[in-house]
Amino acid sequence: MNQSILEVRHLRTLVALRDSGSLVRAAQLLNLTQSALSHQIKLLEDRYGQPLFERKSVPPQFTAVGERLLALADAMLPQVEGAERDIARLVLGQGGQMRIAVECHTCFDWLMPAMDAFRTRWPEVELDIVSGFHADPVGLLHQGRADVAIVSEVDVDEAGVDYHALFGFEIRALLANTHPLVARPHLVAQDFADQTIITYPVPDEMLDLIRQVLEPAGVRPPRRTTELTVAMLQLVASGRGVAALPLWAVQSYLDRGYVTARPIGARGLRGELHAACLPSLSAKPYLQDFVQVTRETSFVTLKGVELL
C-alpha cells in the first residue's frame, strides 16, 4: 500500500473550510494565502482522484471522500491538540489563572463562548472576569488586579505590556426603520450633527464613532447613555436617537427588522479588539491557546468578523 501523504495541516485545512464556509475565510482562519490553501486541497484531490467538495456550493458541500477525511480530522485533531496541551503542562506546569478585564459593554457576546471553549481545554486554569467595566483595563495589569485586558486599540507607548490581536469588525449606524437617514447609502459625520447619539456611559475616547468620525469633523451632537444594548436598541427603534454598534452585536435585531443599519463612511467604520497582558503571561501555553481559541471561535460564529 502506498504511503499516505496526509498531514495534520491537511486535516486542519478541511475543518477550517467546513467551519468558516468558504475558501477565502478558511485561508484567513489558518493565516494562509488562498493560493496555498487551494494547493493543499488540489494535492489531496490529485492523490485520491476525486474532488473533496463541490466548488459552486456555498457553504461547501463535501463529497463522500471529503466527508471521510473530515471524519478522520474530527477524530484525530482533538487528540493531537490534547497531546500538545498535555506536553505543555508536563514541561511548564499545570496551574494558572486568568482574570479578564474588559472595557467594552458588548464583549460578553463573544467572550463567554470563547471562555466556555477554553475551560474544556484547560480545566485547571482558573478563569474569571473582573467585575464592572473599566476605562483603563491595562492599568489593572500593572496593579496586579487583572491578568488579561480586552482593549480596542494598541497603545505603542505603554511599556511592559504585550498585545495579542483578536479580531476586527465593522461598526454600523443604527436607525429607526422610518428614520429619514435610512435613505442614505452610508452616513457621514455631518449626518449626526442634529441627532441624539445613544451610547454606553463611557469616555468619548472609548467610542469609535466619536473618536474616529465625529471629533475629527468637529461634530458634537447631544448624547444619551444607557448601560444595556437592548435598551439602546429600544431607544433607537422608538426614534429617540441613533447609535453605532458592532455589526455582530446587533445582527439578530437586524434579521428581525427591529432597526435599520447603515455603513458609516464610504469605506465603513472599523473597530478592533486585542488581548493585553504582561510579558510573563505571554509565554504561557494557556494564554496562547486562549488567544487562538478566541480568534477561531469569534471568526466562525460572529457576523462580519475579520482576523487581524
Disulfide bonds with the S-S distance in Angstrom:
Cys104-Cys107 1.66
